[in-house]
Amino acid sequence: MRPLTEDESKTVFAKLANYIGKNLVHLVDRQDENYCFRLHRDRVYYLSESAMRMAISVARPNLVSLGTCLGKFSKSGKFKLHITALDYLAQYAKYKVGISPFPTAKLGRSEIPSDIWIKPNGEMPFLYGNHVVKAHLGRITEDTPEHQGVVVFNMNDVPLVRTMPLSIPSRSSYGLVHFIGHHCGFHPMIGFGVTSRSTVDTRKLDPTAIIVFHQADVGEYLRDEGTLF
């Protein structure tokens, strides 16, 4: 475990800023306690300094995880956000996307995430790693630009997941939604992605056109449980 280098910090902050913009300052300058970013086994963790000091006493081979895992660096130096970062992305996201039977509905820009509803035939494909198409789009924050990071929310008012679950035993894809909701707590956000078009351009697209490129979803707690943490 070590602090991030300057280049690593820039890479991580740039990725986070694509989703939360200037709200990034709320992660760096907190009122409750000082927080820091630490690198451990190619993964970037966000945690309080008090938790970091306790983790120092743990031998590196025995340290499995600490704080919240935001993502992982590849061998080529690229940083990928993990689904485990969803709590912070949803809390400070400027743009949101949801899926519902009402494709013309919109959601105004907000600094605070709000619930969005999604019909089952649009929700399940996303939970299995597929992109969001226009036919499944219900609400999107007004004036969302192209290639903007967005948080995707459940629109059926059925809570699915809290993004910091306890240990999850091995499971097949059977009962995915029920299992996640039962074992991991309850929140309406189901993942995040990057827009393929702006809000204005979205209105001109065909129903099968991709609106949001999938980046991560809560189904990864089951699909990638062996490598996620």
C-alpha positions, -999 to +999 in steps of 0.1 A: +000+000+000+013+034-010+002+069-020-005+076-056+021+092-078+014+125-094+007+109-128-015+082-111-035+109-093-041+129-125-053+097-142-077+088-114-090+123-109-096+127-147-117+095-147-137+106-117-142+141-130-159+127-161-187+116-139-188+140-110-171+171-125-162+198-099-179+177-072-145+159-071-136+185-045-160+169-021-139+137-021-107+155-015-118+182+010-143+166+034-158+181+065-161+150+086-126+135+084-095+136+062-096+110+034-069+097+011-062+076-020-040+046-017-027+020-043-026-016-033-021-044-058-029-022-088-062-011-072-070+024-060-087+027-026-104+057-011-105+056+027-102+077+058-067+085+072-076+068+104-085+036+086-053+039+065-032+041+097-048+010+110-042-008+077-004+000+079-001-025+107-013-053+085+013-072+065+010-066+028+003-103+019-025-103+045-041-071+034-070-080+011-089-047+009-093-013+026-118+014+023-137+017-010-121+003-041-125+029-069-109+010-097-078-007-110-048+002-131-040-020-160-004-031-169-004-004-195-012+023-170-049+028-179-073+032-150-108+016-150-135+025-125-151-005-108-187-009-098-175-006-062-171+032-069-208+035-076-218+050-042-196+080-047-204+084-084-241+084-076-238+107-047-220+135-067-230+127-103-241+157-125-259+135-150-282+105-146-299+080-170-328+057-165-350+034-185-388+033-185-419+030-207-418+068-212-390+075-237-396+113-238-394+119-201-364+140-189-347+148-157-333+182-150-297+187-140-290+182-103-260+179-080-279+153-060-289+119-075-326+111-076-346+079-082-353+069-118-375+041-129-367+013-153-388-015-169-376-051-166-368-057-202-343-028-202-329-034-167-318-070-171-298-066-203-279-038-186-273-059-155-257-085-177-232-061-193-251-047-223-253-011-235-284+010-231-304+015-263-329+043-270-359+019-267-350+014-231-342+050-223-368+067-200-351+098-185-318+115-190-305+147-174-311+177-196-281+190-217-260+159-211-231+161-235-216+134-257-190+111-241-202+121-206-200+098-176-236+091-163-250+070-135-278+046-144-307+041-120-335+016-115-368+029-126-393+003-112-389+017-077-375-017-069-343-013-048-314-036-060-281-030-044-259-011-020-224-010-035-204-022-005-218-057+001-205-082+027-188-114+014-209-129-013-208-167-018-204-182-052-236-182-073-247-188-108-267-162-127-299-178-113-319-153-093-295-124-100-317-095-090-333-112-060-299-124-047-282-090-051-311-072-035-314-097-006-277-098+003-263-064-005-287-038+009-309-015-011-303+015-035-319+024-068-287+029-088-276-001-109-244+010-127-228+036-148-217+043-183-207+069-209-231+086-233-227+079-270-246+111-280-258+143-264-294+147-251-303+167-282-289+141-306-306+113-287-340+124-299-331+118-335-319+083-331-336+050-339-349+028-311-321+003-315-293+030-313-269+028-284-274+057-260-251+048-231-220+026-234-220+002-205-190+006-181-201-012-149-232-027-133-241-043-100-244-077-116-205-078-115-207-086-078-217-120-090-201-123-124-167-110-113-167-118-076-134-137-078-115-107-093-135-076-082-117-070-049 
